[in-house]
Amino acid sequence: MKGIQSYINLYDNLEIRLNANESYFGIDEKMKLDIKTYICNLELNRYPEDSSEVLKELYGGYAGVDKENIVVGNGSDEMIGLVIGLNIAEGKKLLTLNPDFSMYDYYVSMHSGKMVKYNTKEDGSFDIDEFIELGKKENVDMIIFSNPNNPTGHAIEPFKITKILEEFKDKVVLVDEAYYEFFGESMIPYINRYKNLLVTRTLSKAWGLAATRVGFLIGNSEEIKKINKYKVPYNVNSLSQVIASIVLKDRMYVEKNTKEIVSEREKLYKSLKEIQENSALYIEFYPSKANYIYGRTEYKEALINGLKSRGILIRSFEKNNFRITVGCSFENNKLLQAIREIVGYGGVSYA
């Protein structure tokens, strides 16, 4: 356990929180009424349904797989931790990208494993052949990466990922698709072709259910059957199962919301690039296929502190990097106004 760093939740009571990649959409009033009805009849003295069969059926219908291909988890984090725990032990190596989701490091450290990281370019892009070469050189025991990448927003087309699966047929390759809905391309259609492929999904992002902590692990039915033996009993509470099942029945709602978020993302990116071209201080923003935009500036601390003083919270990363969650139109306009003031849009900085 030595060397494990706790996950930092940057929640703060600020006016505009653009740091955790949450959806700015809540659930609609009809869903709330349905949830209220179900909760009133919920037997709170009973344990939850252990295998979350209803959620498997509903999410399987959405993802285009059978329920035998799914494990339901207490967030996709639990599923990621479970798979890493089954493949990584003391001295074993996990290959990932740098940067990528910080929880991979957490779970590998918990099992005394070793991280092998391939450094991406500033925009998150990378050479897959070099990534494969590093994995073979280090003789890694497992591979994991998010697609789209968190935090850069860079995405890889599925056909390119199959090259990794072909080169590491005897190693588990887990593709973390937490932000799939904003990209629209998935590895799930390949799960029966590649037994070493696993995919994680979540309801915390596009579905707007971060508070419920519901995630999914999807893979070949034989592999899922093996993994299910190690799942913690009663891992998804009854309230979360009820809420998730109600929301999953209305796919059109999340599809409509996702389209709007993607539209806001593109408008925000266009405005940020305009700021980049006209700022007194150096700042750069990168294109994204998720619900956030990655950037860098030598004046990161001034930017973050300047935004915080104006009631806006974004996420800081190593070196000069930062990430901004796409908010609603009002939030994005407030953000843009603040950044223009801080970086000196048109000439003068007020950081």
BALOBA-1460 file (C-alpha; in Angstrom, 3 decimals):
// residues 351
<rec num="1" residu="m" x="0.000" y="0.000" z="0.000"/>
<rec num="2" residu="k" x="3.031" y="2.255" z="0.282"/>
<rec num="3" residu="g" x="3.126" y="5.096" z="-2.199"/>
<rec num="4" residu="i" x="-0.605" y="5.151" z="-2.946"/>
<rec num="5" residu="q" x="-1.932" y="8.657" z="-3.439"/>
<rec num="6" residu="s" x="-5.568" y="9.363" z="-2.622"/>
<rec num="7" residu="y" x="-7.872" y="10.432" z="-5.432"/>
<rec num="8" residu="i" x="-8.413" y="14.180" z="-5.154"/>
<rec num="9" residu="n" x="-12.026" y="15.307" z="-5.489"/>
<rec num="10" residu="l" x="-11.887" y="18.972" z="-6.405"/>
<rec num="11" residu="y" x="-15.515" y="19.650" z="-5.473"/>
<rec num="12" residu="d" x="-15.957" y="23.170" z="-4.202"/>
<rec num="13" residu="n" x="-18.895" y="25.458" z="-3.463"/>
<rec num="14" residu="l" x="-18.212" y="27.698" z="-6.428"/>
<rec num="15" residu="e" x="-20.815" y="29.121" z="-8.761"/>
<rec num="16" residu="i" x="-19.642" y="27.271" z="-11.870"/>
<rec num="17" residu="r" x="-17.994" y="23.829" z="-11.533"/>
<rec num="18" residu="l" x="-16.258" y="22.778" z="-14.744"/>
<rec num="19" residu="n" x="-13.760" y="20.378" z="-13.182"/>
<rec num="20" residu="a" x="-15.353" y="16.904" z="-12.965"/>
<rec num="21" residu="n" x="-16.786" y="16.265" z="-16.465"/>
<rec num="22" residu="e" x="-20.325" y="16.029" z="-15.115"/>
<rec num="23" residu="s" x="-23.310" y="16.570" z="-17.397"/>
<rec num="24" residu="y" x="-25.053" y="19.894" z="-16.877"/>
<rec num="25" residu="f" x="-28.358" y="18.104" z="-17.505"/>
<rec num="26" residu="g" x="-30.314" y="16.557" z="-14.662"/>
<rec num="27" residu="i" x="-33.135" y="14.079" z="-15.140"/>
<rec num="28" residu="d" x="-36.566" y="15.348" z="-16.199"/>
<rec num="29" residu="e" x="-39.623" y="15.757" z="-13.968"/>
<rec num="30" residu="k" x="-41.387" y="12.606" z="-15.187"/>
<rec num="31" residu="m" x="-38.338" y="10.518" z="-14.292"/>
<rec num="32" residu="k" x="-38.267" y="12.127" z="-10.848"/>
<rec num="33" residu="l" x="-41.919" y="11.238" z="-10.269"/>
<rec num="34" residu="d" x="-41.332" y="7.638" z="-11.378"/>
<rec num="35" residu="i" x="-38.321" y="7.379" z="-9.065"/>
<rec num="36" residu="k" x="-40.341" y="8.776" z="-6.158"/>
<rec num="37" residu="t" x="-43.054" y="6.158" z="-6.718"/>
<rec num="38" residu="y" x="-40.545" y="3.293" z="-6.836"/>
<rec num="39" residu="i" x="-38.644" y="4.501" z="-3.773"/>
<rec num="40" residu="c" x="-41.829" y="4.716" z="-1.692"/>
<rec num="41" residu="n" x="-42.353" y="0.990" z="-2.305"/>
<rec num="42" residu="l" x="-38.706" y="-0.019" z="-1.895"/>
<rec num="43" residu="e" x="-37.968" y="-2.538" z="0.853"/>
<rec num="44" residu="l" x="-35.007" y="-0.837" z="2.462"/>
<rec num="45" residu="n" x="-34.590" y="-3.713" z="4.914"/>
<rec num="46" residu="r" x="-33.656" y="-6.034" z="2.031"/>
<rec num="47" residu="y" x="-30.339" y="-6.337" z="0.226"/>
<rec num="48" residu="p" x="-30.288" y="-5.179" z="-3.408"/>
<rec num="49" residu="e" x="-30.699" y="-7.608" z="-6.299"/>
<rec num="50" residu="d" x="-27.208" y="-9.071" z="-6.497"/>
<rec num="51" residu="s" x="-26.571" y="-9.335" z="-10.237"/>
<rec num="52" residu="s" x="-28.557" y="-6.245" z="-11.321"/>
<rec num="53" residu="e" x="-30.466" y="-8.277" z="-13.922"/>
<rec num="54" residu="v" x="-32.799" y="-5.440" z="-14.924"/>
<rec num="55" residu="l" x="-29.859" y="-3.123" z="-15.580"/>
<rec num="56" residu="k" x="-28.115" y="-5.822" z="-17.613"/>
<rec num="57" residu="e" x="-31.204" y="-6.227" z="-19.805"/>
<rec num="58" residu="l" x="-31.693" y="-2.500" z="-20.290"/>
<rec num="59" residu="y" x="-28.061" y="-1.606" z="-20.876"/>
<rec num="60" residu="g" x="-27.566" y="-4.653" z="-23.079"/>
<rec num="61" residu="g" x="-30.395" y="-3.410" z="-25.286"/>
<rec num="62" residu="y" x="-28.734" y="-0.002" z="-25.490"/>
<rec num="63" residu="a" x="-25.221" y="-1.337" z="-26.148"/>
<rec num="64" residu="g" x="-26.316" y="-4.138" z="-28.484"/>
<rec num="65" residu="v" x="-25.103" y="-7.065" z="-26.367"/>
<rec num="66" residu="d" x="-26.657" y="-9.887" z="-24.330"/>
<rec num="67" residu="k" x="-26.852" y="-9.688" z="-20.548"/>
<rec num="68" residu="e" x="-24.295" y="-12.528" z="-20.404"/>
<rec num="69" residu="n" x="-21.771" y="-10.031" z="-21.757"/>
<rec num="70" residu="i" x="-22.210" y="-7.588" z="-18.866"/>
<rec num="71" residu="v" x="-21.130" y="-7.104" z="-15.260"/>
<rec num="72" residu="v" x="-22.771" y="-4.168" z="-13.457"/>
<rec num="73" residu="g" x="-20.564" y="-2.237" z="-11.067"/>
<rec num="74" residu="n" x="-20.543" y="0.493" z="-8.453"/>
<rec num="75" residu="g" x="-19.322" y="2.908" z="-11.095"/>
<rec num="76" residu="s" x="-16.951" y="1.892" z="-13.873"/>
<rec num="77" residu="d" x="-14.166" y="2.549" z="-11.347"/>
<rec num="78" residu="e" x="-15.108" y="-0.646" z="-9.505"/>
<rec num="79" residu="m" x="-14.967" y="-2.631" z="-12.748"/>
<rec num="80" residu="i" x="-11.584" y="-1.156" z="-13.654"/>
<rec num="81" residu="g" x="-10.272" y="-2.011" z="-10.188"/>
<rec num="82" residu="l" x="-11.649" y="-5.543" z="-10.439"/>
<rec num="83" residu="v" x="-9.974" y="-6.252" z="-13.786"/>
<rec num="84" residu="i" x="-6.668" y="-4.742" z="-12.696"/>
<rec num="85" residu="g" x="-6.792" y="-6.781" z="-9.481"/>
<rec num="86" residu="l" x="-7.244" y="-9.989" z="-11.475"/>
<rec num="87" residu="n" x="-4.308" y="-9.258" z="-13.786"/>
<rec num="88" residu="i" x="-1.808" y="-7.212" z="-11.805"/>
<rec num="89" residu="a" x="0.143" y="-8.339" z="-8.746"/>
<rec num="90" residu="e" x="3.538" y="-7.493" z="-7.276"/>
<rec num="91" residu="g" x="6.049" y="-7.016" z="-10.077"/>
<rec num="92" residu="k" x="3.487" y="-7.268" z="-12.881"/>
<rec num="93" residu="k" x="3.201" y="-4.431" z="-15.380"/>
<rec num="94" residu="l" x="0.312" y="-2.436" z="-16.798"/>
<rec num="95" residu="l" x="0.726" y="-0.391" z="-19.983"/>
<rec num="96" residu="t" x="-1.214" y="2.842" z="-20.375"/>
<rec num="97" residu="l" x="-0.916" y="6.326" z="-21.824"/>
<rec num="98" residu="n" x="0.438" y="9.459" z="-20.209"/>
<rec num="99" residu="p" x="-1.718" y="11.357" z="-19.504"/>
<rec num="100" residu="d" x="-4.707" y="9.129" z="-18.777"/>
<rec num="101" residu="f" x="-7.245" y="8.471" z="-16.002"/>
<rec num="102" residu="s" x="-5.505" y="8.694" z="-12.608"/>
<rec num="103" residu="m" x="-7.407" y="5.768" z="-11.082"/>
<rec num="104" residu="y" x="-5.371" y="3.312" z="-13.175"/>
<rec num="105" residu="d" x="-2.299" y="4.301" z="-11.146"/>
<rec num="106" residu="y" x="-4.274" y="3.982" z="-7.925"/>
<rec num="107" residu="y" x="-5.380" y="0.392" z="-8.538"/>
<rec num="108" residu="v" x="-1.985" y="-0.734" z="-9.837"/>
<rec num="109" residu="s" x="-0.307" y="0.735" z="-6.742"/>
<rec num="110" residu="m" x="-2.845" y="-1.019" z="-4.521"/>
<rec num="111" residu="h" x="-1.748" y="-4.352" z="-6.002"/>
<rec num="112" residu="s" x="1.993" y="-3.483" z="-5.904"/>
<rec num="113" residu="g" x="2.235" y="-3.529" z="-9.682"/>
<rec num="114" residu="k" x="4.248" y="-1.316" z="-11.995"/>
<rec num="115" residu="m" x="2.960" y="1.328" z="-14.401"/>
<rec num="116" residu="v" x="4.477" y="1.513" z="-17.877"/>
<rec num="117" residu="k" x="3.456" y="4.763" z="-19.562"/>
<rec num="118" residu="y" x="3.713" y="5.879" z="-23.156"/>
<rec num="119" residu="n" x="3.904" y="9.669" z="-23.424"/>
<rec num="120" residu="t" x="1.408" y="11.095" z="-25.899"/>
<rec num="121" residu="k" x="1.797" y="14.314" z="-27.842"/>
<rec num="122" residu="e" x="0.382" y="17.489" z="-26.306"/>
<rec num="123" residu="d" x="-2.974" y="16.978" z="-28.036"/>
<rec num="124" residu="g" x="-3.221" y="13.373" z="-26.806"/>
<rec num="125" residu="s" x="-2.412" y="11.726" z="-30.140"/>
<rec num="126" residu="f" x="0.185" y="8.957" z="-30.265"/>
<rec num="127" residu="d" x="1.881" y="6.419" z="-32.501"/>
<rec num="128" residu="i" x="0.175" y="3.044" z="-31.989"/>
<rec num="129" residu="d" x="3.175" y="1.138" z="-33.363"/>
<rec num="130" residu="e" x="5.454" y="2.785" z="-30.798"/>
<rec num="131" residu="f" x="2.886" y="2.059" z="-28.068"/>
<rec num="132" residu="i" x="2.889" y="-1.619" z="-29.064"/>
<rec num="133" residu="e" x="6.689" y="-1.669" z="-29.233"/>
<rec num="134" residu="l" x="6.943" y="-0.296" z="-25.676"/>
<rec num="135" residu="g" x="4.481" y="-2.917" z="-24.422"/>
<rec num="136" residu="k" x="6.490" y="-5.740" z="-25.964"/>
<rec num="137" residu="k" x="9.809" y="-4.357" z="-24.771"/>
<rec num="138" residu="e" x="8.501" y="-4.145" z="-21.186"/>
<rec num="139" residu="n" x="6.663" y="-7.493" z="-21.469"/>
<rec num="140" residu="v" x="3.531" y="-5.981" z="-19.928"/>
<rec num="141" residu="d" x="0.801" y="-8.092" z="-18.326"/>
<rec num="142" residu="m" x="-2.191" y="-5.876" z="-19.128"/>
<rec num="143" residu="i" x="-3.102" y="-2.817" z="-21.211"/>
<rec num="144" residu="i" x="-5.624" y="-0.103" z="-20.377"/>
<rec num="145" residu="f" x="-6.484" y="3.304" z="-21.824"/>
<rec num="146" residu="s" x="-9.489" y="5.595" z="-22.071"/>
<rec num="147" residu="n" x="-11.068" y="6.334" z="-25.444"/>
<rec num="148" residu="p" x="-11.772" y="9.212" z="-25.790"/>
<rec num="149" residu="n" x="-8.767" y="9.941" z="-23.651"/>
<rec num="150" residu="n" x="-9.248" y="11.563" z="-20.268"/>
<rec num="151" residu="p" x="-7.977" y="14.282" z="-19.964"/>
<rec num="152" residu="t" x="-6.987" y="15.229" z="-23.544"/>
<rec num="153" residu="g" x="-10.212" y="14.326" z="-25.373"/>
<rec num="154" residu="h" x="-8.267" y="12.662" z="-28.189"/>
<rec num="155" residu="a" x="-10.021" y="9.603" z="-29.635"/>
<rec num="156" residu="i" x="-8.790" y="6.568" z="-31.588"/>
<rec num="157" residu="e" x="-10.860" y="4.873" z="-34.282"/>
<rec num="158" residu="p" x="-11.784" y="1.287" z="-33.283"/>
<rec num="159" residu="f" x="-10.063" y="-0.317" z="-36.285"/>
<rec num="160" residu="k" x="-6.734" y="1.073" z="-35.046"/>
<rec num="161" residu="i" x="-7.255" y="-0.441" z="-31.596"/>
<rec num="162" residu="t" x="-7.670" y="-3.893" z="-33.157"/>
<rec num="163" residu="k" x="-3.964" y="-3.763" z="-34.004"/>
<rec num="164" residu="i" x="-3.183" y="-3.644" z="-30.274"/>
<rec num="165" residu="l" x="-5.537" y="-6.574" z="-29.658"/>
<rec num="166" residu="e" x="-3.847" y="-8.607" z="-32.394"/>
<rec num="167" residu="e" x="-0.359" y="-7.940" z="-31.031"/>
<rec num="168" residu="f" x="-1.293" y="-8.815" z="-27.423"/>
<rec num="169" residu="k" x="-3.695" y="-11.735" z="-27.880"/>
<rec num="170" residu="d" x="-2.689" y="-13.332" z="-24.575"/>
<rec num="171" residu="k" x="-3.029" y="-10.091" z="-22.551"/>
<rec num="172" residu="v" x="-6.165" y="-8.326" z="-21.348"/>
<rec num="173" residu="v" x="-6.789" y="-5.039" z="-23.152"/>
<rec num="174" residu="l" x="-9.341" y="-2.860" z="-21.340"/>
<rec num="175" residu="v" x="-10.762" y="0.115" z="-23.234"/>
<rec num="176" residu="d" x="-12.362" y="2.642" z="-20.895"/>
<rec num="177" residu="e" x="-15.278" y="4.204" z="-22.794"/>
<rec num="178" residu="a" x="-16.582" y="6.537" z="-20.085"/>
<rec num="179" residu="y" x="-17.075" y="9.265" z="-22.700"/>
<rec num="180" residu="y" x="-18.284" y="7.067" z="-25.560"/>
<rec num="181" residu="e" x="-21.552" y="8.954" z="-26.161"/>
<rec num="182" residu="f" x="-19.704" y="12.154" z="-27.095"/>
<rec num="183" residu="f" x="-17.552" y="10.264" z="-29.633"/>
<rec num="184" residu="g" x="-19.978" y="7.694" z="-31.003"/>
<rec num="185" residu="e" x="-17.501" y="4.926" z="-31.892"/>
<rec num="186" residu="s" x="-17.014" y="1.856" z="-29.700"/>
<rec num="187" residu="m" x="-15.030" y="-1.348" z="-29.301"/>
<rec num="188" residu="i" x="-18.103" y="-3.280" z="-28.120"/>
<rec num="189" residu="p" x="-18.815" y="-4.748" z="-31.607"/>
<rec num="190" residu="y" x="-15.416" y="-6.504" z="-31.344"/>
<rec num="191" residu="i" x="-15.932" y="-8.319" z="-28.012"/>
<rec num="192" residu="n" x="-16.776" y="-11.674" z="-29.606"/>
<rec num="193" residu="r" x="-13.887" y="-11.466" z="-32.058"/>
<rec num="194" residu="y" x="-11.279" y="-10.747" z="-29.368"/>
<rec num="195" residu="k" x="-11.502" y="-12.677" z="-26.095"/>
<rec num="196" residu="n" x="-8.812" y="-10.440" z="-24.603"/>
<rec num="197" residu="l" x="-10.955" y="-7.303" z="-25.078"/>
<rec num="198" residu="l" x="-12.911" y="-5.728" z="-22.221"/>
<rec num="199" residu="v" x="-14.813" y="-2.427" z="-22.307"/>
<rec num="200" residu="t" x="-16.028" y="-0.255" z="-19.437"/>
<rec num="201" residu="r" x="-18.934" y="2.185" z="-19.626"/>
<rec num="202" residu="t" x="-20.615" y="4.502" z="-17.113"/>
<rec num="203" residu="l" x="-23.859" y="6.378" z="-16.465"/>
<rec num="204" residu="s" x="-21.949" y="9.190" z="-14.728"/>
<rec num="205" residu="k" x="-21.221" y="11.308" z="-17.796"/>
<rec num="206" residu="a" x="-23.637" y="11.547" z="-20.744"/>
<rec num="207" residu="w" x="-26.470" y="9.931" z="-18.763"/>
<rec num="208" residu="g" x="-26.170" y="12.520" z="-15.984"/>
<rec num="209" residu="l" x="-26.218" y="10.004" z="-13.108"/>
<rec num="210" residu="a" x="-22.869" y="10.657" z="-11.407"/>
<rec num="211" residu="a" x="-24.523" y="10.488" z="-7.967"/>
<rec num="212" residu="t" x="-25.776" y="6.920" z="-8.502"/>
<rec num="213" residu="r" x="-22.353" y="5.356" z="-9.254"/>
<rec num="214" residu="v" x="-23.436" y="2.835" z="-11.912"/>
<rec num="215" residu="g" x="-20.976" y="1.393" z="-14.427"/>
<rec num="216" residu="f" x="-20.619" y="-1.615" z="-16.691"/>
<rec num="217" residu="l" x="-17.956" y="-4.083" z="-17.771"/>
<rec num="218" residu="i" x="-18.604" y="-5.629" z="-21.187"/>
<rec num="219" residu="g" x="-16.782" y="-8.492" z="-22.850"/>
<rec num="220" residu="n" x="-16.910" y="-11.991" z="-24.284"/>
<rec num="221" residu="s" x="-19.450" y="-14.073" z="-22.317"/>
<rec num="222" residu="e" x="-16.832" y="-16.655" z="-21.286"/>
<rec num="223" residu="e" x="-14.543" y="-13.983" z="-19.858"/>
<rec num="224" residu="i" x="-17.425" y="-12.181" z="-18.155"/>
<rec num="225" residu="k" x="-18.503" y="-15.446" z="-16.507"/>
<rec num="226" residu="k" x="-15.000" y="-15.855" z="-15.037"/>
<rec num="227" residu="i" x="-14.854" y="-12.242" z="-13.844"/>
<rec num="228" residu="n" x="-18.317" y="-12.450" z="-12.258"/>
<rec num="229" residu="k" x="-16.961" y="-14.965" z="-9.745"/>
<rec num="230" residu="y" x="-14.851" y="-12.201" z="-8.192"/>
<rec num="231" residu="k" x="-17.458" y="-9.430" z="-8.138"/>
<rec num="232" residu="v" x="-18.358" y="-8.165" z="-4.668"/>
<rec num="233" residu="p" x="-21.900" y="-9.282" z="-3.679"/>
<rec num="234" residu="y" x="-24.628" y="-6.613" z="-3.589"/>
<rec num="235" residu="n" x="-22.242" y="-4.081" z="-5.118"/>
<rec num="236" residu="v" x="-24.909" y="-1.791" z="-6.634"/>
<rec num="237" residu="n" x="-27.410" y="-0.460" z="-4.097"/>
<rec num="238" residu="s" x="-31.165" y="-0.682" z="-4.653"/>
<rec num="239" residu="l" x="-31.674" y="3.078" z="-5.032"/>
<rec num="240" residu="s" x="-29.068" y="3.265" z="-7.790"/>
<rec num="241" residu="q" x="-30.575" y="0.266" z="-9.563"/>
<rec num="242" residu="v" x="-34.047" y="1.832" z="-9.504"/>
<rec num="243" residu="i" x="-32.886" y="5.257" z="-10.699"/>
<rec num="244" residu="a" x="-30.655" y="3.829" z="-13.435"/>
<rec num="245" residu="s" x="-33.369" y="1.486" z="-14.713"/>
<rec num="246" residu="i" x="-35.849" y="4.358" z="-15.071"/>
<rec num="247" residu="v" x="-33.401" y="6.606" z="-16.919"/>
<rec num="248" residu="l" x="-32.171" y="3.789" z="-19.190"/>
<rec num="249" residu="k" x="-35.719" y="3.341" z="-20.485"/>
<rec num="250" residu="d" x="-35.579" y="6.796" z="-22.080"/>
<rec num="251" residu="r" x="-32.612" y="6.706" z="-24.476"/>
<rec num="252" residu="m" x="-34.008" y="9.581" z="-26.548"/>
<rec num="253" residu="y" x="-33.566" y="11.887" z="-23.556"/>
<rec num="254" residu="v" x="-29.846" y="11.215" z="-23.221"/>
<rec num="255" residu="e" x="-29.328" y="11.267" z="-27.003"/>
<rec num="256" residu="k" x="-30.907" y="14.729" z="-27.197"/>
<rec num="257" residu="n" x="-28.808" y="15.980" z="-24.282"/>
<rec num="258" residu="t" x="-25.623" y="14.528" z="-25.757"/>
<rec num="259" residu="k" x="-26.209" y="16.294" z="-29.075"/>
<rec num="260" residu="e" x="-26.598" y="19.588" z="-27.264"/>
<rec num="261" residu="i" x="-23.433" y="19.040" z="-25.206"/>
<rec num="262" residu="v" x="-21.452" y="18.205" z="-28.360"/>
<rec num="263" residu="s" x="-22.827" y="21.353" z="-30.005"/>
<rec num="264" residu="e" x="-21.788" y="23.422" z="-26.970"/>
<rec num="265" residu="r" x="-18.362" y="21.762" z="-27.053"/>
<rec num="266" residu="e" x="-17.748" y="22.808" z="-30.633"/>
<rec num="267" residu="k" x="-18.910" y="26.380" z="-29.996"/>
<rec num="268" residu="l" x="-16.752" y="26.590" z="-26.878"/>
<rec num="269" residu="y" x="-13.704" y="25.202" z="-28.680"/>
<rec num="270" residu="k" x="-14.117" y="27.690" z="-31.534"/>
<rec num="271" residu="s" x="-14.288" y="30.584" z="-29.057"/>
<rec num="272" residu="l" x="-11.295" y="29.296" z="-27.074"/>
<rec num="273" residu="k" x="-9.210" y="29.030" z="-30.254"/>
<rec num="274" residu="e" x="-10.153" y="32.634" z="-31.029"/>
<rec num="275" residu="i" x="-8.880" y="33.612" z="-27.583"/>
<rec num="276" residu="q" x="-5.701" y="31.610" z="-28.248"/>
<rec num="277" residu="e" x="-5.038" y="33.615" z="-31.409"/>
<rec num="278" residu="n" x="-5.619" y="36.985" z="-29.732"/>
<rec num="279" residu="s" x="-4.329" y="36.612" z="-26.159"/>
<rec num="280" residu="a" x="-1.486" y="38.607" z="-24.661"/>
<rec num="281" residu="l" x="-0.310" y="35.482" z="-22.787"/>
<rec num="282" residu="y" x="0.512" y="32.137" z="-24.417"/>
<rec num="283" residu="i" x="-2.353" y="29.666" z="-24.141"/>
<rec num="284" residu="e" x="-3.341" y="26.703" z="-26.313"/>
<rec num="285" residu="f" x="-6.470" y="24.546" z="-26.595"/>
<rec num="286" residu="y" x="-6.886" y="21.144" z="-28.265"/>
<rec num="287" residu="p" x="-9.815" y="19.552" z="-30.136"/>
<rec num="288" residu="s" x="-11.893" y="17.029" z="-28.190"/>
<rec num="289" residu="k" x="-14.264" y="14.112" z="-28.751"/>
<rec num="290" residu="a" x="-15.504" y="14.157" z="-25.145"/>
<rec num="291" residu="n" x="-17.386" y="16.660" z="-22.956"/>
<rec num="292" residu="y" x="-14.292" y="18.635" z="-21.980"/>
<rec num="293" residu="i" x="-11.466" y="20.589" z="-23.594"/>
<rec num="294" residu="y" x="-7.783" y="20.217" z="-22.725"/>
<rec num="295" residu="g" x="-5.376" y="23.125" z="-22.733"/>
<rec num="296" residu="r" x="-1.964" y="24.311" z="-21.676"/>
<rec num="297" residu="t" x="-0.324" y="27.562" z="-20.690"/>
<rec num="298" residu="e" x="2.799" y="28.614" z="-18.805"/>
<rec num="299" residu="y" x="0.459" y="30.796" z="-16.774"/>
<rec num="300" residu="k" x="-1.702" y="27.904" z="-15.556"/>
<rec num="301" residu="e" x="-1.734" y="28.952" z="-11.896"/>
<rec num="302" residu="a" x="-2.732" y="32.502" z="-12.813"/>
<rec num="303" residu="l" x="-5.486" y="31.110" z="-15.025"/>
<rec num="304" residu="i" x="-6.852" y="28.702" z="-12.404"/>
<rec num="305" residu="n" x="-6.661" y="31.221" z="-9.568"/>
<rec num="306" residu="g" x="-8.130" y="33.943" z="-11.756"/>
<rec num="307" residu="l" x="-11.067" y="31.734" z="-12.661"/>
<rec num="308" residu="k" x="-11.560" y="30.645" z="-9.053"/>
<rec num="309" residu="s" x="-11.684" y="34.259" z="-7.900"/>
<rec num="310" residu="r" x="-14.478" y="34.715" z="-10.435"/>
<rec num="311" residu="g" x="-16.412" y="31.704" z="-9.116"/>
<rec num="312" residu="i" x="-15.314" y="29.191" z="-11.770"/>
<rec num="313" residu="l" x="-13.549" y="25.887" z="-11.044"/>
<rec num="314" residu="i" x="-11.575" y="23.924" z="-13.670"/>
<rec num="315" residu="r" x="-9.204" y="20.948" z="-13.307"/>
<rec num="316" residu="s" x="-5.441" y="21.341" z="-13.019"/>
<rec num="317" residu="f" x="-3.048" y="18.701" z="-14.375"/>
<rec num="318" residu="e" x="0.707" y="18.190" z="-14.314"/>
<rec num="319" residu="k" x="3.078" y="20.745" z="-15.776"/>
<rec num="320" residu="n" x="1.197" y="23.480" z="-17.629"/>
<rec num="321" residu="n" x="-1.940" y="21.531" z="-18.459"/>
<rec num="322" residu="f" x="-5.574" y="21.990" z="-17.471"/>
<rec num="323" residu="r" x="-9.011" y="20.661" z="-18.444"/>
<rec num="324" residu="i" x="-12.333" y="22.457" z="-18.825"/>
<rec num="325" residu="t" x="-15.660" y="20.607" z="-18.675"/>
<rec num="326" residu="v" x="-18.192" y="21.784" z="-21.249"/>
<rec num="327" residu="g" x="-20.961" y="23.583" z="-19.392"/>
<rec num="328" residu="c" x="-24.284" y="25.010" z="-20.484"/>
<rec num="329" residu="s" x="-24.350" y="28.084" z="-22.708"/>
<rec num="330" residu="f" x="-24.554" y="30.459" z="-19.728"/>
<rec num="331" residu="e" x="-21.626" y="28.792" z="-17.937"/>
<rec num="332" residu="n" x="-19.496" y="28.700" z="-21.075"/>
<rec num="333" residu="n" x="-20.100" y="32.381" z="-21.784"/>
<rec num="334" residu="k" x="-19.116" y="33.301" z="-18.211"/>
<rec num="335" residu="l" x="-15.995" y="31.143" z="-18.590"/>
<rec num="336" residu="l" x="-15.022" y="32.761" z="-21.892"/>
<rec num="337" residu="q" x="-15.495" y="36.242" z="-20.495"/>
<rec num="338" residu="a" x="-13.281" y="35.379" z="-17.514"/>
<rec num="339" residu="i" x="-10.526" y="33.792" z="-19.630"/>
<rec num="340" residu="r" x="-10.467" y="36.829" z="-21.933"/>
<rec num="341" residu="e" x="-9.871" y="39.065" z="-18.918"/>
<rec num="342" residu="i" x="-7.189" y="36.810" z="-17.428"/>
<rec num="343" residu="v" x="-5.079" y="36.165" z="-20.542"/>
<rec num="344" residu="g" x="-5.428" y="39.653" z="-21.951"/>
<rec num="345" residu="y" x="-7.683" y="39.153" z="-24.953"/>
<rec num="346" residu="g" x="-6.629" y="41.774" z="-27.480"/>
<rec num="347" residu="g" x="-3.627" y="42.935" z="-25.480"/>
<rec num="348" residu="v" x="-4.012" y="43.539" z="-21.715"/>
<rec num="349" residu="s" x="-4.017" y="40.817" z="-19.038"/>
<rec num="350" residu="y" x="-5.995" y="41.239" z="-15.797"/>
<rec num="351" residu="a" x="-4.779" y="38.059" z="-14.059"/>
